[in-house]
Amino acid sequence: MTDKQVDAPLAEDARPEKDRPWVMRTYAGHSTAAASNALYRGNLAKGQTGLSVAFDLPTQTGYDPDSPLSRGEVGKVGVPIPHLGEMRRLFEDIPLTGMNTSMTINATAMWMLAMYQVAAEEQNPGVDVREVAAQLAGTTQNDIIKEYLSRGTYVFPPEHSLRLISDMIAYTVHEIPKWNPINICSYHLQEAGATPTQELASALCTAIAVLDQVKNSGQVSEDDFEKVVGRISFFVNAGVRFVEETCKMRAFVQLWDEITRERYGVQDEKMRRFRYGVQVNSLGLTEAQPENNVQRIVLEMLGVTLSKNARARAVQLPAWNEALGLPRPWDQQWSLRLQQVLAFESDLLEYDDIFDGSHVIEAKVASLVESAKAEIDRVQALGGAIAAVESGYMKQALVSAHATRRGRIESGDEIIVGVNKFTTTEPSPLTANLDEAIMAADPQAEQTALDSVAAWKEARNEDEVAAALAALAADAKTDKNLMHATLAAARAGATTGEWAGTLREVFGEFRAPTGVSGAVGVAETGSELTAVRDQVRATGEALGGRLRLLVGKPGLDGHSNGAEQVAVRARDAGFEVIYQGIRLTPEQIVAAAVAEDVHCVGLSILSGSHMELVPDVLDGLRAAGLDDVPVIVGGIIPDSDGKRLLELGVAAVYTPKDFGLTEIMGGIVQVIRNANGL
């Protein structure tokens, strides 16, 4: 050592103050309100900062558990909430005035918000109801246009659905100011095949339609209209191409700022802010090598968190095993931990936007903005989003885009690791026991819900319910805001099916275009498809006519992407295709098979109700004397269920791992040949 002074070590630079992280949610709900409540409280204890409620299909489409259409669907893809008593159970010991709750609900959004508000009032006895309402924070998805295009839980015709949305927005602006009354949702559009341009344009055209409706309704003053714009939120999808997804979100921010400023004259920058939540892409999750889904989910999360100026306000991530079945609580915890590691262990939240000044990002954003503006102009020229839905333009464009994507995957132009490339794999310990790698829905859930509805009706005052529903019907025939009559019906004890049924009587129902007939299929035939076409033609000639394939969607499952793609490829392969759209009863499918004299029936079910609905179709075909017509089934079907379906007489079962549509067409031809002894 010298006698020189030794320099002291440099102190570590003080770390900048972190931004507040986004709201962390898990999309959850199953079996019963009590079971879902336990799941919610467990997730909140693990650090989740908001709730995201998944409702079952009867609740989403306005049916009680005792409706024939609800068979097999109760408690499968979410929680059944047929009346106020179940809403109470769902949020028991969860103070609603201190919670941020997102509800994925559309056609029946008004009804669910009314029951949520009444449940909150009951949690706060003695407090003025308006004071309780003013403390509620959360979101109702309430985007019916995307339901017509991609998810299928619509009920009423477009004009009446838009009226319900407008009434809710006006009510919440005045009475529940912290609530986001609509979450314009492009998530399912990407799932249905939308390109980033289509996702941008469709969501923004929906926003324009909604805002125009509210403005024209006269329920909100000019002074309050900025508040309406400020409460509009969005719910988007993020795919694995995270650079493109980052640019898409920056394009959303730019376009929304322009639309709200130029079209609606909003001056307050805070009211023009693009506020969105996100669930990353479930479409890209694979049944093959499902462990790869974890890194896909992380990359997709980065696309909506890396850019500070376009960062999500709330994030919910799917679980690694959602292509296999219902995730377990541990699987959902894993997805929550992915968010927490990014937010709390990384330095992401310490910096300004890391993409500002990037010429690569700026060029891609500019390209997306330009193409989205052109598509918005095209839709507006057709008369706006509602007209583009009714004409079938938007649906046809989605089906065609999805067909193009499927074609790229099948040709190998788009690589899916573990599916169409790098398929050699070691056995996965995660799926060593497939029956234990997912959670089975409670088989008693349907009976529990039936008992609950029966007990609820037994205890209520029928005269009060009848009067409340009559008032709802009367108001629906006028231009009165329907939220007030809906709240009265909830307090009186009406059920979900009764509320929706009352409005069905006034508004009627609607069947959206399928988009299949005019969709563009495979651009190039290829040797494989040519060979299948030859088989289809030869088999048809042997049987005395063109082969006819009935593609059916029994039950309430509205996720029609798979059925549509099968129908389009079957048409391209030379089949005559009968596809009547979603939400059919087994009896309707059997009747169509008889009327069309089909050679094969293909059923698509993604809601988990295959073990109830498929046997009903098989029994119906036998009763109609069509024992010789083979039935094939596609969907998210566990291996044990698939084996059971084959034992019951199903000719073939296809799951997400069977991505080759042309190969499936070849299998259908062979099934028909086998059934006819060829």
NUKE-334093 format. One line per 4 residues: their letters; for each residue x negated, y, z of C-alpha. Coordinates in pm, whole numbers. Example, Ala and Ser with C-alpha at 12.3 -4.5 7.8 and 13.67 -1.06 7.14 Angstrom:
REM NUKE-334093
as> -1230 -450 780  -1367 -106 714
END
This chain:
REM NUKE-334093
mtdk> 0 0 0  -116 351 -75  -34 644 141  184 783 -138
qvda> 550 804 -55  745 517 -209  1048 631 -409  1375 527 -250
plae> 1588 297 -469  1840 481 -682  2187 475 -539  2439 299 -761
darp> 2646 550 -956  2975 611 -789  3242 419 -974  3519 630 -1125
ekdr> 3862 614 -970  4071 339 -1126  4401 392 -1299  4701 231 -1135
pwvm> 4754 -113 -1289  5062 -202 -1486  5363 -373 -1326  5287 -745 -1314
rtya> 5579 -977 -1375  5655 -1339 -1449  5959 -1419 -1662  6143 -1663 -1440
ghst> 6477 -1810 -1347  6611 -2165 -1357  6862 -2416 -1227  7043 -2215 -957
aaas> 7040 -1870 -804  6910 -2012 -477  6619 -2193 -646  6535 -1884 -852
naly> 6546 -1665 -541  6290 -1892 -373  6070 -1871 -684  6093 -1489 -691
rgnl> 6003 -1451 -326  5709 -1689 -374  5582 -1496 -675  5612 -1163 -493
akgq> 5409 -1310 -208  5136 -1401 -459  5098 -1040 -569  5356 -1001 -842
tgls> 5477 -640 -842  5809 -667 -1028  6074 -920 -1119  6173 -1038 -1467
vafd> 6495 -1238 -1465  6562 -1514 -1716  6935 -1587 -1745  7074 -1911 -1883
lptq> 7245 -1918 -2221  7607 -1927 -2095  7537 -1611 -1893  7368 -1444 -2189
tgyd> 7652 -1525 -2429  7942 -1453 -2193  8067 -1797 -2092  8133 -1947 -1752
pdsp> 7981 -2289 -1668  8321 -2454 -1714  8348 -2350 -2081  8312 -2641 -2328
lsrg> 8040 -2438 -2506  7832 -2434 -2186  7791 -2811 -2173  7426 -2904 -2135
evgk> 7311 -2543 -2123  7374 -2443 -1761  7053 -2353 -1578  6829 -2474 -1862
vgvp> 6646 -2166 -1994  6729 -1941 -1700  6953 -1891 -1402  7335 -1907 -1424
iphl> 7507 -1595 -1286  7881 -1646 -1343  7998 -1410 -1066  7895 -1160 -801
gemr> 7838 -1428 -538  7555 -1578 -745  7405 -1232 -804  7395 -1192 -425
rlfe> 7218 -1528 -388  6970 -1443 -662  6839 -1140 -472  6892 -1252 -114
dipl> 6620 -1103 114  6484 -896 -177  6573 -528 -114  6694 -405 -452
tgmn> 6647 -36 -370  6272 -103 -340  6232 -344 -633  6159 -297 -1002
tsmt> 6369 -557 -1185  6369 -637 -1555  6667 -832 -1684  6641 -1002 -2021
inat> 7007 -966 -2104  7176 -817 -2408  7538 -888 -2502  7644 -902 -2135
amwm> 7396 -636 -2013  7669 -402 -1891  7821 -677 -1681  7489 -786 -1528
lamy> 7393 -427 -1441  7734 -376 -1277  7691 -686 -1059  7331 -583 -978
qvaa> 7453 -240 -865  7732 -388 -653  7488 -638 -494  7261 -345 -405
eeqn> 7556 -157 -252  7635 -461 -38  7273 -473 81  7312 -115 206
pgvd> 7644 -98 394  7741 249 503  7521 421 245  7697 625 -23
vrev> 7716 416 -340  7578 698 -555  7277 724 -325  7216 350 -363
aaql> 7246 370 -741  6998 658 -753  6732 436 -593  6762 144 -835
agtt> 6468 99 -1072  6433 -148 -1354  6534 -235 -1706  6812 -408 -1893
qndi> 6692 -527 -2233  7027 -448 -2398  6893 -457 -2758  7166 -629 -2955
ikey> 7023 -559 -3302  6731 -793 -3252  6979 -1055 -3129  7151 -1047 -3468
lsrg> 6810 -1087 -3632  6618 -1334 -3423  6744 -1461 -3088  7114 -1514 -3137
tyvf> 7271 -1424 -2802  7500 -1164 -2956  7877 -1177 -2894  8059 -875 -3036
ppeh> 8045 -708 -3379  7772 -445 -3424  7985 -130 -3386  8134 -250 -3057
slrl> 7799 -372 -2927  7651 -30 -3000  7940 130 -2811  7861 -81 -2502
isdm> 7495 21 -2523  7584 388 -2559  7822 371 -2261  7550 214 -2046
iayt> 7293 474 -2144  7529 762 -2067  7625 608 -1732  7268 540 -1618
vhei> 7141 885 -1716  7404 1035 -1484  7424 770 -1209  7107 551 -1212
pkwn> 6839 794 -1330  6542 561 -1261  6692 281 -1471  6583 202 -1827
pini> 6922 117 -1982  6771 -28 -2300  6447 -206 -2369  6426 -200 -2749
csyh> 6275 -536 -2816  6052 -625 -3108  5919 -930 -2923  6156 -1177 -3084
lqea> 6108 -1021 -3425  5743 -1125 -3422  5852 -1469 -3304  6083 -1479 -3606
gatp> 5798 -1398 -3843  5781 -1018 -3849  5460 -859 -3968  5323 -568 -3761
tqel> 5481 -329 -4015  5821 -499 -3982  5793 -504 -3604  5719 -130 -3591
asal> 5989 -36 -3840  6264 -259 -3702  6217 -146 -3342  6207 222 -3435
ctai> 6510 191 -3664  6696 33 -3371  6594 325 -3149  6722 572 -3409
avld> 7055 387 -3432  7096 389 -3053  6999 753 -3006  7226 864 -3290
qvkn> 7514 670 -3132  7458 832 -2790  7430 1177 -2944  7749 1131 -3147
sgqv> 7946 986 -2853  7958 1326 -2682  7896 1166 -2340  7563 1338 -2286
sedd> 7503 1712 -2303  7229 1868 -2513  7042 1950 -2193  7056 1586 -2078
fekv> 6966 1433 -2414  6593 1465 -2343  6653 1247 -2035  6812 984 -2261
vgri> 6505 980 -2482  6283 964 -2174  6463 653 -2042  6432 459 -2368
sffv> 6174 186 -2323  6041 -84 -2552  5949 -449 -2514  5690 -579 -2756
nagv> 5503 -890 -2856  5126 -919 -2868  4969 -1183 -3090  4620 -1328 -3086
rfve> 4486 -1081 -3348  4415 -840 -3065  4244 -569 -3272  4547 -550 -3500
etck> 4777 -560 -3198  4585 -274 -3035  4628 -70 -3352  4997 -160 -3368
mraf> 5050 -21 -3020  4864 300 -3104  5082 329 -3416  5395 285 -3199
vqlw> 5279 573 -2976  5216 802 -3275  5541 718 -3456  5758 752 -3145
deit> 5608 1090 -3067  5683 1207 -3422  6041 1072 -3429  6141 1213 -3091
rery> 5983 1552 -3166  6090 1595 -3528  6426 1411 -3544  6555 1487 -3194
gvqd> 6366 1805 -3102  6231 1674 -2771  5981 1930 -2638  5874 1770 -2311
ekmr> 5570 1544 -2375  5665 1323 -2080  6005 1255 -2236  5835 1163 -2566
rfry> 5600 912 -2406  5616 563 -2557  5687 341 -2257  5674 -30 -2307
gvqv> 5646 -366 -2142  5510 -675 -2306  5531 -1051 -2307  5252 -1196 -2513
nslg> 5324 -1431 -2800  5484 -1764 -2716  5513 -1852 -3086  5138 -1908 -3105
ltea> 5126 -2148 -2810  5059 -2502 -2922  5165 -2844 -2804  4840 -2987 -2945
qpen> 4543 -2917 -2715  4758 -2692 -2493  4454 -2591 -2287  4364 -2360 -2578
nvqr> 4673 -2156 -2491  4494 -2001 -2192  4239 -1815 -2403  4512 -1721 -2651
ivle> 4711 -1561 -2368  4404 -1366 -2248  4328 -1232 -2598  4691 -1133 -2643
mlgv> 4689 -952 -2308  4383 -752 -2417  4571 -618 -2720  4812 -427 -2496
tlsk> 4576 -326 -2214  4243 -222 -2372  4367 107 -2522  4447 343 -2234
nara> 4654 574 -2454  4873 284 -2564  4862 62 -2255  5163 -141 -2147
ravq> 5352 -25 -1840  5448 -382 -1750  5305 -718 -1856  5439 -1071 -1825
lpaw> 5249 -1368 -1956  5380 -1709 -2062  5227 -2022 -1913  4982 -2251 -2091
neal> 5237 -2534 -2113  5546 -2355 -2249  5520 -2545 -2579  5565 -2862 -2371
glpr> 5857 -2763 -2152  5950 -2560 -1842  5644 -2425 -1655  5594 -2512 -1291
pwdq> 5534 -2243 -1022  5161 -2324 -1031  5150 -2264 -1407  5317 -1926 -1361
qwsl> 5071 -1844 -1082  4782 -1914 -1323  4925 -1660 -1569  4968 -1404 -1291
rlqq> 4605 -1457 -1186  4492 -1383 -1545  4647 -1038 -1511  4504 -981 -1165
vlaf> 4148 -1072 -1268  4163 -828 -1560  4313 -546 -1350  4113 -585 -1030
esdl> 3783 -757 -1117  3702 -596 -1453  3621 -227 -1506  3896 -182 -1765
leyd> 4096 70 -1561  3795 295 -1489  3761 450 -1836  3938 678 -2077
difd> 4055 525 -2404  3759 326 -2535  3889 340 -2894  3909 718 -2931
gshv> 3682 818 -3219  3659 470 -3371  3692 512 -3749  3787 143 -3780
ieak> 4075 175 -3537  4186 509 -3679  4197 370 -4035  4401 64 -3932
vasl> 4644 275 -3727  4690 513 -4020  4762 220 -4252  5023 77 -4014
vesa> 5188 416 -3966  5213 467 -4342  5362 123 -4413  5602 146 -4117
kaei> 5728 487 -4230  5798 345 -4575  5998 57 -4426  6186 291 -4190
drvq> 6282 504 -4489  6400 192 -4674  6625 86 -4385  6760 437 -4335
algg> 6842 454 -4707  7054 140 -4662  7254 322 -4395  7042 246 -4089
aiaa> 6973 -59 -3875  7335 -171 -3836  7398 -159 -4212  7071 -343 -4274
vesg> 7182 -616 -4033  7529 -652 -4183  7392 -665 -4539  7143 -936 -4442
ymkq> 6843 -729 -4561  6651 -732 -4233  6719 -1098 -4156  6621 -1212 -4505
alvs> 6294 -1017 -4480  6211 -1188 -4150  6285 -1539 -4278  6071 -1474 -4585
ahat> 5781 -1338 -4376  5801 -1640 -4147  5800 -1876 -4445  5488 -1703 -4575
rrgr> 5313 -1747 -4239  5410 -2114 -4218  5276 -2164 -4569  4940 -2013 -4469
iesg> 4915 -2246 -4170  5000 -2553 -4376  4749 -2461 -4648  4477 -2395 -4390
deii> 4443 -2029 -4488  4544 -1940 -4131  4355 -2150 -3878  4520 -2268 -3558
vgvn> 4253 -2431 -3345  4349 -2783 -3243  4643 -2790 -3486  4513 -2761 -3842
kftt> 4139 -2747 -3764  3910 -2885 -3493  4166 -3149 -3405  3920 -3400 -3258
teps> 3958 -3374 -2882  3878 -3533 -2552  4180 -3642 -2347  4307 -3344 -2147
plta> 4339 -3390 -1772  4607 -3119 -1781  4836 -3346 -1982  4728 -3687 -1857
nlde> 5080 -3729 -1722  5309 -3529 -1950  5614 -3589 -1734  5436 -3416 -1443
aima> 5276 -3138 -1656  5608 -2953 -1676  5897 -2889 -1442  6221 -3072 -1504
adpq> 6540 -2870 -1479  6759 -2967 -1187  7005 -3226 -1325  7259 -3114 -1066
aeqt> 7243 -2747 -1170  7548 -2769 -1395  7764 -2933 -1129  7642 -2682 -869
alds> 7747 -2398 -1099  8084 -2558 -1168  8147 -2596 -795  8041 -2236 -738
vaaw> 8287 -2099 -994  8570 -2311 -859  8504 -2198 -499  8471 -1836 -610
kear> 8806 -1839 -790  8972 -2011 -496  8861 -1739 -254  8931 -1425 -458
nede> 9250 -1220 -499  9384 -1318 -840  9612 -1015 -865  9319 -777 -816
vaaa> 9117 -961 -1081  9404 -956 -1330  9458 -583 -1274  9088 -507 -1316
laal> 9063 -706 -1640  9378 -544 -1775  9227 -202 -1705  8906 -310 -1882
aada> 9104 -417 -2190  9300 -93 -2190  8985 119 -2166  8820 -83 -2443
ktdk> 9097 32 -2679  9005 395 -2609  8676 585 -2611  8642 577 -2230
nlmh> 8305 476 -2085  8345 104 -2005  8092 97 -1722  8348 220 -1469
atla> 8606 -50 -1555  8325 -307 -1557  8216 -209 -1205  8577 -238 -1090
aara> 8600 -588 -1239  8278 -692 -1063  8405 -564 -729  8739 -741 -780
gatt> 8566 -1075 -836  8594 -1134 -1211  8358 -1384 -1371  8109 -1344 -1653
gewa> 8330 -1545 -1888  8638 -1343 -1796  8464 -1007 -1855  8329 -1118 -2193
gtlr> 8652 -1297 -2284  8853 -982 -2220  8632 -781 -2455  8632 -1063 -2712
evfg> 9010 -1026 -2727  8975 -654 -2804  8655 -641 -3010  8653 -981 -3180
efra> 8339 -1186 -3243  8067 -1180 -3509  7850 -1424 -3701  7529 -1267 -3827
ptgv> 7383 -1352 -4171  7139 -1646 -4159  6897 -1497 -4410  6829 -1839 -4559
sgav> 7000 -1819 -4897  6796 -1527 -5028  6472 -1596 -4844  6154 -1649 -5044
gvae> 5998 -1987 -4965  5660 -2127 -5065  5494 -1926 -5340  5296 -2217 -5483
tgse> 5433 -2567 -5513  5119 -2776 -5463  5079 -3147 -5516  5231 -3246 -5180
ltav> 5555 -3055 -5234  5573 -3173 -5595  5550 -3534 -5474  5828 -3476 -5219
rdqv> 6047 -3314 -5486  6003 -3622 -5702  6107 -3842 -5408  6412 -3624 -5338
ratg> 6519 -3635 -5702  6464 -4011 -5737  6647 -4088 -5412  6937 -3862 -5513
ealg> 6966 -4038 -5849  6967 -4376 -5674  7249 -4261 -5446  7452 -4100 -5724
grlr> 7393 -3726 -5668  7177 -3455 -5516  7059 -3522 -5159  7248 -3313 -4905
llvg> 7093 -3216 -4572  7299 -3060 -4293  7089 -2843 -4061  7281 -2787 -3738
kpgl> 7222 -2594 -3416  7450 -2734 -3147  7503 -2554 -2818  7426 -2194 -2730
dghs> 7058 -2191 -2831  7017 -1899 -3072  6646 -1942 -3147  6699 -2029 -3510
ngae> 6347 -1980 -3650  6270 -2349 -3678  6608 -2438 -3826  6575 -2158 -4082
qvav> 6229 -2268 -4190  6342 -2630 -4224  6639 -2512 -4432  6420 -2298 -4661
rard> 6161 -2572 -4715  6432 -2835 -4771  6581 -2611 -5038  6236 -2574 -5197
agfe> 6198 -2954 -5187  6518 -3003 -5386  6775 -3076 -5116  7116 -2920 -5118
viyq> 7112 -2754 -4776  7416 -2689 -4558  7321 -2444 -4281  7603 -2266 -4101
girl> 7399 -2076 -3845  7386 -2093 -3467  7610 -2184 -3174  7810 -2474 -3309
tpeq> 7984 -2742 -3106  7899 -3107 -3174  8255 -3141 -3309  8195 -2863 -3564
ivaa> 7872 -3025 -3679  8042 -3362 -3723  8327 -3198 -3915  8075 -3031 -4148
avae> 7895 -3363 -4203  8225 -3523 -4304  8339 -3235 -4525  8006 -3202 -4707
dvhc> 7945 -3579 -4736  7584 -3533 -4626  7302 -3785 -4645  7126 -3668 -4327
vgls> 7197 -3447 -4024  6910 -3244 -3876  6960 -3092 -3531  6747 -2812 -3387
ilsg> 6759 -2755 -3009  6502 -2550 -2818  6693 -2491 -2495  6633 -2831 -2335
shme> 6992 -2947 -2382  6902 -3222 -2631  6984 -3509 -2396  7344 -3386 -2362
lvpd> 7420 -3252 -2710  7247 -3503 -2939  7438 -3803 -2796  7762 -3606 -2844
vldg> 7681 -3563 -3215  7587 -3931 -3250  7912 -4039 -3084  8110 -3802 -3305
lraa> 7952 -3935 -3625  8026 -4293 -3521  8387 -4204 -3442  8417 -4043 -3788
gldd> 8285 -4358 -3955  7946 -4207 -4042  7729 -4458 -3857  7510 -4484 -4166
vpvi> 7421 -4111 -4177  7079 -4074 -4010  7020 -3800 -3752  6685 -3631 -3696
vggi> 6610 -3392 -3408  6360 -3109 -3365  6275 -2896 -3062  6069 -2870 -2746
ipds> 6130 -3231 -2646  5916 -3411 -2386  5778 -3745 -2499  5995 -3945 -2258
dgkr> 6309 -3774 -2389  6198 -3834 -2748  6168 -4207 -2682  6512 -4212 -2524
llel> 6665 -4033 -2824  6514 -4291 -3059  6664 -4566 -2844  7005 -4396 -2873
gvaa> 6987 -4412 -3252  6809 -4093 -3364  6602 -4170 -3673  6313 -3928 -3605
vytp> 6206 -3667 -3350  5991 -3365 -3439  5824 -3132 -3187  5601 -2821 -3224
kdfg> 5296 -3038 -3299  5463 -3138 -3628  5378 -2815 -3809  5372 -2954 -4165
ltei> 5715 -2875 -4306  5651 -3049 -4638  5539 -3358 -4449  5863 -3341 -4249
mggi> 6059 -3323 -4577  5885 -3641 -4688  5985 -3804 -4359  6349 -3701 -4409
vqvi> 6354 -3858 -4756  6215 -4180 -4613  6475 -4178 -4333  6751 -4147 -4595
rnan> 6600 -4426 -4804  6574 -4654 -4500  6935 -4581 -4400  7054 -4676 -4748
gl> 6836 -4983 -4794  6621 -4829 -5070
END
